[in-house]
Amino acid sequence: MDQLSSMDASFLHLETPETPMHVGSLMIFDLPEGYQGDYYEDVKEMLGKRLHLSALLNRKLAQMPFQLAEPVWTEDDDIELDYHVRTVTLRRPGTMAQLEQLVARLHASLLDRSRPLWEMYVIDGLENGQVAFYTKAHHSGVDGKAGVELAKVLYDVSPKMREVPPPRRKRASGQYQLGVTELLQAAANNAAQQYRKLAELLPTAAKALGTAATVMASQRSQKGERSLSLGLAPKTVFNDSITNQRSYSTMSLPLADIKVLGKRVGGTVNTIVMAMCSIALQRFLAERGLLPKEALIAMVPVSLRAEGDKAMNNQVSAVRVDLATDIDDLPTRFKAIHASSEAAKAVVRELKPVLGVDVPITGAPWLMTGLASLLGRSNLASRMPAAGNVLISNVPGPGQHLYMAGARMVHYFPVSIPYHGSALNITVHSYAGLLEFGLTACRRVLSQDESYEMIEHLRAALREIEALPSVEAEIVELQPAAQAKAPSATAASVTVIQTDEVPPAAANDKASRAS
């Protein structure tokens, strides 16, 4: 048995009926040409043969006595596949809107904690003949990147299903639940191991903190520049307590076009996504007279997972990014968003060894559970200061097409978690040359129609970013002006020398455009 880390367990303790803490995916498949079988039965048969390949699918929770310590994962050798893998048929005509509304309802219900924490749905009845597949798994056992690793286990890279070795026969212990002594001993051993790791990490932590402090000091803005240090976020309609009702909408864009656009306007794919969200959120709130004067701030999860780490757990932190909604000039706003995003990531890179440290706290389960219940019932989320206004996540995914039970996956949309104080979650996931958007929100704060409206704002925002001037064009325009000021070769050479001694503000602007 494995004890949950403090981070993994926090997703259990912070879960309430209003805030289910599972992440999901909505996949769209093209069935093989001439297919006449029962795709639900094919999927269920395939999953039955591969359950043993992923620990996530075979483990369930065992709670500690009196919730004095974090629960443990135990292996479940009696999985009821018909319970976990289900089928739903859409009513006619079977539109994408009907599918998204169905996913919103499925995503609102809690997972059964007495069983392995996952469910899958094969959804047919789509008007175009495609088949959808919705999955959800508890965040305590999987983060975004671990979910991508799980996809590699379950799916194939060709229509032909690969053969996998069968599971080895297990020796039954004859004990359905673990004893109190075993659980308490596991908790004590885990705490001892974590404190030992913490002690061993102290020299590395001190070095990381020192380096991070140096990086933050180097990011101090000059007088008159926009500060990279963010204060509290302004209050918006998204900073409110939520219900368990959900709205959900999707959008797909060509990834290659976004990459080319990012290079042309002086940013990255992540900058483009942030700028799109900034424009869409500003327009949505302004149309309702709800836009605050201060800039909106995004909470952005960042992965702490090391290269090659395939563990099915959470290794994630979060940074805050300035969405610069108080800047009307789009080129200036774009540069501000890019600078804020890169500055936040630079600090996280230095603090990576510290941010992933697990510190066991006795009594954390009942303490966090009580606080989560208080937060929802007291409406504190709308009264407390806000660290951010919206959750925006960008997760890299498989670069090639995947197949499941012979069907080709054409879309891979994320479905994520809103929470009290963050009623809207915008998650972006790359897949096979596409950038797939999934907007998951509390339906009371952002209705289904408003979610579709937000999608249209995102599309309009992309068109505005596409109209921005190229950074190469800006450089070309500057060069003739510099030459006109140089009446002689001597003066020109002096001008060149002076461009290396630009003030810090201009240097930051130059670096922003070149990145």
NORSULRA-V97472 format. One record per pair of residues at least 24 apart in sequence whose C-alpha atoms are under 10 Angstrom apart, sorted by the first residue. I is the first residue (numbers start at 1). J is the second residue. Records with the same first field share a line. If there is no record, write none. Layout:
I->J + J
This chain:
1->59 + 61 + 62 + 72 + 73 + 74 + 75 + 178 + 182 + 183 + 186
2->59 + 61 + 71 + 72 + 73 + 74 + 75 + 186 + 187 + 190
3->61 + 62 + 69 + 70 + 71 + 72 + 73 + 74 + 183 + 186 + 187 + 189 + 190 + 191
4->61 + 69 + 70 + 71 + 72 + 73 + 140 + 141 + 187 + 190 + 313 + 314 + 358 + 360
5->70 + 71 + 72 + 140 + 190 + 194 + 313 + 314 + 315 + 357 + 358 + 359 + 360
6->69 + 70 + 71 + 140 + 314 + 357 + 358 + 359 + 360 + 361 + 364 + 365
7->139 + 140 + 313 + 314 + 315 + 316 + 317 + 356 + 357 + 358 + 359 + 360
8->70 + 71 + 138 + 139 + 140 + 141 + 142 + 143 + 313 + 314 + 315 + 358
9->69 + 70 + 71 + 72 + 139 + 140 + 141 + 314 + 364 + 365 + 368
10->70 + 139 + 140 + 364 + 365 + 368 + 369
11->138 + 139 + 140 + 141 + 314 + 368 + 369
12->70 + 71 + 113 + 138 + 139 + 140 + 141 + 365 + 368 + 369
13->70 + 140 + 364 + 365 + 366 + 367 + 368 + 369 + 370 + 371 + 372 + 373
14->365 + 367 + 368 + 369 + 370 + 371 + 372 + 373 + 375 + 419
15->110 + 368 + 369 + 372 + 373 + 419
16->110 + 243 + 244 + 369 + 372 + 373 + 376 + 419
17->108 + 109 + 110 + 243 + 244 + 373 + 376
18->108 + 109 + 110 + 241 + 242 + 243 + 244 + 245 + 246 + 373 + 376 + 377 + 418 + 419 + 420 + 442
19->108 + 109 + 110 + 241 + 242 + 243 + 244 + 245 + 372 + 373 + 376 + 417 + 418 + 419 + 420 + 442
20->107 + 108 + 109 + 110 + 111 + 138 + 139 + 243 + 244 + 417 + 418 + 419
21->107 + 108 + 109 + 110 + 111 + 136 + 137 + 138 + 139 + 140 + 416 + 417 + 418 + 419
22->107 + 108 + 109 + 110 + 111 + 117 + 118 + 135 + 136 + 137 + 138 + 139 + 140 + 141 + 142 + 143 + 415 + 416 + 417
23->107 + 118 + 135 + 136 + 137 + 138 + 139 + 140 + 142 + 143 + 144 + 147 + 414 + 415 + 416 + 417
24->103 + 107 + 118 + 119 + 120 + 134 + 135 + 136 + 137 + 138 + 139 + 144 + 147 + 413 + 414 + 415 + 416 + 417
25->103 + 107 + 120 + 133 + 134 + 135 + 136 + 137 + 147 + 411 + 412 + 413 + 414 + 415 + 416 + 429 + 438
26->99 + 100 + 103 + 121 + 132 + 133 + 134 + 135 + 136 + 250 + 411 + 412 + 413 + 414 + 415 + 438
27->122 + 123 + 131 + 132 + 133 + 134 + 135 + 409 + 410 + 411 + 412 + 413 + 414
28->123 + 126 + 130 + 131 + 132 + 133 + 134 + 407 + 408 + 409 + 410 + 411 + 412 + 413
29->129 + 130 + 131 + 132 + 133 + 402 + 403 + 404 + 406 + 407 + 408 + 409 + 410 + 411 + 412
30->128 + 129 + 130 + 131 + 132 + 403 + 406 + 407 + 408 + 409 + 410 + 411
31->129 + 130 + 131 + 403 + 404 + 405 + 406 + 407 + 408 + 409
32->159 + 405 + 406 + 407 + 408
33->407
35->406 + 407
39->87 + 122 + 123 + 124 + 131 + 404 + 405 + 406 + 407
40->85 + 86 + 87 + 88 + 121 + 122 + 123 + 124 + 131 + 133 + 405
41->85 + 86 + 87 + 122 + 405
42->404 + 405 + 406
43->85 + 120 + 121 + 122 + 133 + 404 + 405 + 406 + 407
44->81 + 82 + 84 + 85 + 86 + 120 + 122 + 405
45->81 + 405
46->154 + 155 + 161 + 404 + 405
47->81 + 85 + 154 + 155 + 404 + 405
48->79 + 80 + 81 + 85
49->154 + 163 + 164 + 165 + 166 + 167
50->153 + 154 + 155 + 163 + 164 + 165 + 166 + 167
51->79 + 81 + 153 + 154 + 166 + 167
52->77 + 164 + 165 + 166 + 167 + 168
53->150 + 153 + 154 + 164 + 165 + 166 + 167
54->149 + 150 + 151 + 153 + 154 + 312
55->116 + 141 + 150 + 311 + 312
56->116 + 117 + 118 + 137 + 138 + 141 + 142 + 146 + 147 + 150 + 311 + 312 + 313
57->84 + 115 + 116 + 117 + 118 + 119 + 137 + 141 + 150
58->115 + 116 + 117 + 118
59->115 + 116 + 117 + 118 + 141
60->112 + 113 + 114 + 115 + 116 + 117 + 118 + 141
61->113 + 114 + 115 + 116 + 117
62->113 + 114 + 177 + 178 + 179 + 183
63->178 + 180 + 183 + 365
64->178 + 179 + 180 + 182 + 183 + 184 + 186 + 187 + 365
65->179 + 180 + 181 + 183 + 184
66->363 + 365 + 366
67->362 + 363 + 364 + 365 + 366 + 367
68->184 + 187 + 361 + 362 + 363 + 364 + 365 + 366 + 367
69->183 + 184 + 186 + 187 + 188 + 190 + 191 + 360 + 361 + 362 + 363 + 364 + 365 + 366
70->183 + 187 + 190 + 191 + 360 + 361 + 362 + 363 + 364 + 365 + 366
71->183 + 186 + 187 + 365
72->183 + 186 + 187
73->116 + 141
74->116 + 177 + 178
75->116
76->115 + 116 + 176
77->170 + 171 + 172 + 176
78->115
79->115 + 116
80->115 + 116
81->119 + 120
83->115 + 119 + 120
84->115 + 116 + 117 + 118 + 119 + 120 + 121 + 135
85->118 + 119 + 120 + 121 + 122 + 134 + 135
86->119 + 120 + 121 + 122 + 123 + 133 + 134
87->120 + 121 + 122 + 123 + 124 + 133 + 134
88->121 + 122 + 123 + 124 + 125 + 132 + 133
89->122 + 123 + 124 + 125 + 126 + 131 + 132
90->123 + 124 + 125 + 126 + 127
91->124 + 125 + 126 + 127
92->125 + 126 + 127
93->125 + 126 + 127 + 128
94->124 + 125 + 126 + 127 + 128 + 129
95->125 + 126 + 127 + 128
96->126 + 127 + 128 + 132 + 249 + 250
97->248 + 249 + 250 + 448 + 452
98->126
99->123 + 124 + 125 + 126 + 132 + 134 + 248 + 249
100->247 + 248 + 249 + 250 + 438 + 448
101->246 + 247 + 248 + 249 + 448
102->134 + 247 + 248
103->133 + 134 + 135 + 246 + 247 + 248 + 249 + 415 + 440
104->245 + 246 + 247 + 248 + 249 + 415 + 440 + 441 + 442 + 443 + 448
105->244 + 245 + 246 + 247 + 248
106->134 + 135 + 136 + 245 + 246
107->134 + 135 + 136 + 244 + 245 + 246 + 247 + 248 + 415 + 416 + 417 + 440
108->243 + 244 + 245 + 246 + 247 + 417 + 442
109->244 + 245 + 246
110->138 + 244
111->136 + 137 + 138
113->138
116->141
117->141
130->407 + 408 + 409 + 410
131->407 + 408 + 409
132->409 + 411 + 412
133->404 + 409 + 412
134->412 + 413 + 414 + 415
135->414 + 415
136->415 + 416
139->313 + 314 + 416 + 417
140->312 + 313 + 314
141->311 + 312 + 313 + 314
142->311 + 312 + 313 + 314 + 315
143->303 + 311 + 312 + 313 + 314 + 315 + 316
144->301 + 302 + 303 + 312 + 313 + 314 + 315 + 316 + 393 + 394 + 395 + 396 + 397 + 414 + 416 + 427 + 429
145->303 + 304 + 305 + 309 + 310 + 311 + 312 + 313 + 314 + 315 + 316 + 395 + 396 + 397
146->305 + 309 + 310 + 311 + 312 + 313 + 314 + 315
147->310 + 312 + 313 + 397
148->310 + 395 + 396 + 397 + 398 + 429
149->309 + 310 + 311 + 312 + 397 + 398
150->310 + 311 + 312
151->397 + 398 + 402 + 404
152->398 + 402
154->402 + 403 + 404 + 405
155->401 + 402 + 403 + 404 + 405 + 406 + 407 + 408 + 409
156->401 + 402 + 403 + 404 + 405 + 406 + 407 + 408
157->400 + 401 + 402 + 403 + 404 + 406 + 408 + 409
158->400 + 401 + 402 + 403 + 404 + 405 + 406 + 407 + 408
159->402 + 403 + 404 + 405 + 406 + 407 + 408
160->403 + 404 + 405 + 406 + 407
161->403 + 404 + 405 + 406 + 407
162->405
187->360 + 362
190->360
191->358 + 359 + 360 + 361 + 362
192->360
193->360
194->357 + 358 + 359 + 360
195->357 + 358 + 359 + 360
197->357 + 358 + 359
198->354 + 357 + 358 + 359
201->353 + 354 + 357
202->353 + 354
204->351 + 353 + 354
205->350 + 351 + 352 + 353 + 354 + 355 + 357
206->351 + 353 + 354
207->350 + 351 + 353 + 354
208->347 + 348 + 349 + 350 + 351 + 352 + 353 + 354
209->347 + 350 + 351 + 352 + 353 + 354
210->350 + 351
211->347 + 349 + 350 + 351
212->346 + 347 + 348 + 349 + 350 + 351 + 352
213->347 + 350 + 351
214->347 + 350
215->343 + 346 + 347 + 350
216->343 + 344 + 346 + 347
218->343
219->339 + 340 + 343 + 344 + 346 + 347 + 508
221->504 + 505 + 508
222->503 + 504 + 505 + 508
223->505
224->505
225->336 + 505 + 508
226->324 + 336 + 339 + 340 + 505
227->322 + 336 + 339 + 340
228->321 + 322 + 336 + 337 + 339 + 340 + 341 + 343 + 344
229->320 + 321 + 322 + 340 + 343 + 344
230->295 + 297 + 320 + 321 + 322 + 340 + 387
231->297 + 320 + 322 + 386 + 387 + 388
232->294 + 295 + 296 + 297 + 385 + 386 + 387 + 388 + 389
233->292 + 294 + 295 + 296 + 297 + 298 + 320 + 322 + 385 + 386 + 387 + 388 + 389 + 390
234->291 + 292 + 293 + 294 + 295 + 296 + 297 + 385 + 386 + 387 + 388 + 389
235->290 + 291 + 292 + 294 + 296 + 382 + 383 + 384 + 385 + 386 + 387 + 388 + 389 + 421
236->285 + 290 + 291 + 292 + 296 + 382 + 386 + 388 + 389 + 390 + 421 + 422
237->285 + 290 + 291 + 382 + 389 + 421 + 422 + 423 + 424 + 445 + 446
238->381 + 382 + 388 + 389 + 390 + 418 + 419 + 420 + 421 + 422 + 423 + 424 + 425 + 441 + 442 + 445 + 446
239->380 + 381 + 382 + 383 + 384 + 385 + 386 + 387 + 388 + 389 + 390 + 419 + 420 + 421 + 422 + 423 + 424 + 445
240->376 + 379 + 380 + 381 + 382 + 383 + 384 + 386 + 389 + 419 + 420 + 421 + 422 + 423 + 442 + 445
241->375 + 376 + 377 + 378 + 379 + 380 + 381 + 382 + 383 + 419 + 420 + 421 + 422 + 423 + 442 + 444 + 445
242->376 + 377 + 379 + 381 + 382 + 418 + 419 + 420 + 421 + 422 + 423 + 424 + 441 + 442 + 443 + 444 + 445
243->376 + 418 + 419 + 420 + 423 + 441 + 442 + 443 + 444 + 445
244->418 + 419 + 441 + 442 + 443 + 444
245->441 + 442 + 443 + 444 + 445 + 447
246->417 + 418 + 423 + 424 + 440 + 441 + 442 + 443 + 444 + 445 + 446 + 447 + 448
247->424 + 439 + 440 + 441 + 442 + 443 + 444 + 445 + 446 + 447 + 448 + 449 + 450 + 451 + 452
248->415 + 416 + 424 + 425 + 438 + 439 + 440 + 441 + 442 + 443 + 446 + 447 + 448 + 449 + 450 + 451 + 452
249->413 + 415 + 426 + 437 + 438 + 439 + 440 + 441 + 448 + 449 + 450 + 451 + 452 + 453 + 454 + 455
250->413 + 414 + 415 + 426 + 427 + 428 + 436 + 437 + 438 + 439 + 440 + 451 + 452 + 455
251->411 + 413 + 428 + 435 + 436 + 437 + 438 + 439 + 452 + 455 + 456 + 458 + 459
252->411 + 412 + 413 + 428 + 429 + 430 + 431 + 434 + 435 + 436 + 437 + 438
253->430 + 433 + 434 + 435 + 436 + 437 + 459
254->430 + 431 + 432 + 433 + 434 + 435 + 436
255->430 + 431 + 432 + 433 + 434 + 435 + 436
256->433 + 434 + 435
257->433 + 434 + 435
258->434 + 435 + 462 + 466
261->462 + 465 + 466 + 467 + 468 + 470
262->465 + 466 + 470 + 515
263->470 + 471 + 472 + 513 + 514 + 515
264->466 + 468 + 469 + 470 + 471 + 472 + 473 + 513
265->331 + 334 + 335 + 465 + 466 + 467 + 468 + 469 + 470 + 471 + 472 + 473 + 474 + 513 + 514 + 515
266->331 + 334 + 335 + 338 + 469 + 470 + 471 + 472 + 510 + 511 + 512 + 513 + 514 + 515
267->334 + 335 + 337 + 338 + 339 + 342 + 471 + 512 + 513 + 514 + 515
268->338 + 342 + 515
269->394 + 435
270->337 + 338 + 341 + 342 + 393 + 394 + 395 + 428
271->334 + 335 + 336 + 337 + 338 + 339 + 340 + 341 + 342
272->334 + 337 + 338 + 461 + 462 + 465 + 466
273->392 + 393 + 394 + 426 + 427 + 428 + 435 + 437 + 458 + 461 + 462
274->298 + 300 + 321 + 322 + 323 + 334 + 337 + 338 + 341 + 392 + 393 + 394
275->323 + 324 + 325 + 330 + 333 + 334 + 335 + 336 + 337 + 338 + 458 + 461 + 462 + 464 + 465
276->323 + 334 + 457 + 458 + 459 + 460 + 461 + 462 + 463 + 464 + 465
277->323 + 325 + 390 + 392 + 426 + 454 + 455 + 457 + 458 + 459 + 461 + 462
278->322 + 323 + 324 + 325 + 326 + 333 + 334 + 337 + 458 + 461
279->323 + 324 + 325 + 328 + 330 + 333 + 457 + 458 + 460 + 461 + 462 + 464 + 465
280->325 + 453 + 454 + 455 + 456 + 457 + 458 + 459 + 460 + 461 + 462
281->323 + 325 + 390 + 454 + 457 + 458 + 461
282->323 + 324 + 325 + 326 + 457
283->325 + 454 + 457 + 458 + 461
284->450 + 453 + 454 + 457
291->325 + 326
292->325 + 326
293->325 + 326 + 327
294->324 + 325 + 326 + 327
295->322 + 323 + 324 + 325 + 326 + 327 + 389
296->321 + 322 + 323 + 324 + 325 + 326 + 388 + 389 + 390
297->321 + 322 + 323 + 324 + 325 + 386 + 387 + 388 + 389 + 390 + 391
298->322 + 323 + 341 + 387 + 388 + 389 + 390 + 391 + 392 + 393 + 422 + 425
299->387 + 388 + 389 + 390 + 391 + 392 + 393 + 422 + 425
300->341 + 344 + 345 + 388 + 390 + 391 + 392 + 393 + 394 + 426 + 427
301->391 + 392 + 393 + 394 + 395 + 427
302->344 + 345 + 348 + 349 + 393 + 394 + 395
303->348 + 352 + 356 + 395
304->348 + 349 + 351 + 352 + 353 + 354 + 355 + 356
305->352 + 356
306->352
314->356
315->355 + 356 + 357
316->352 + 355 + 356
317->348 + 352 + 355 + 356
318->344 + 345 + 348 + 355 + 391 + 393
319->343 + 344 + 345 + 347 + 348 + 388
320->344 + 345 + 387 + 388 + 389 + 391 + 392
321->345 + 388 + 392
322->388
323->389
330->464 + 465 + 468
331->465 + 468 + 469
332->509
334->465 + 468 + 512
335->509 + 512 + 513
336->509 + 512
338->512 + 513 + 515
339->508 + 509 + 511 + 512 + 513 + 515
342->512 + 515
372->420
375->420 + 421
376->419 + 420 + 421
379->420 + 421
380->420 + 421
381->419 + 420 + 421 + 422
382->420 + 421
383->421
384->421
385->421
386->421 + 422
387->421 + 422
388->421 + 422
389->421 + 422 + 423 + 424 + 425
390->418 + 419 + 421 + 422 + 423 + 424 + 425 + 426
391->416 + 417 + 418 + 419 + 422 + 423 + 424 + 425 + 426 + 427 + 440
392->424 + 425 + 426 + 427 + 428 + 439
393->425 + 426 + 427 + 428 + 429 + 437 + 438
394->426 + 427 + 428 + 429 + 430 + 435 + 436 + 437
395->427 + 428 + 429 + 430 + 431 + 435 + 436
396->428 + 429 + 430 + 431 + 435
397->428 + 429 + 430 + 431 + 432 + 433 + 434 + 435 + 436
398->429 + 430 + 431 + 432 + 433
399->430 + 431 + 432 + 433 + 434
400->431 + 432 + 433
401->431 + 432 + 433
402->431 + 432
410->434
411->435 + 436
412->436 + 437 + 438
413->437 + 438 + 439
414->438 + 439 + 440
415->439 + 440 + 441
416->440 + 441
417->441 + 442
418->442
424->451
470->513
471->513 + 514
472->513 + 514
474->513
475->513
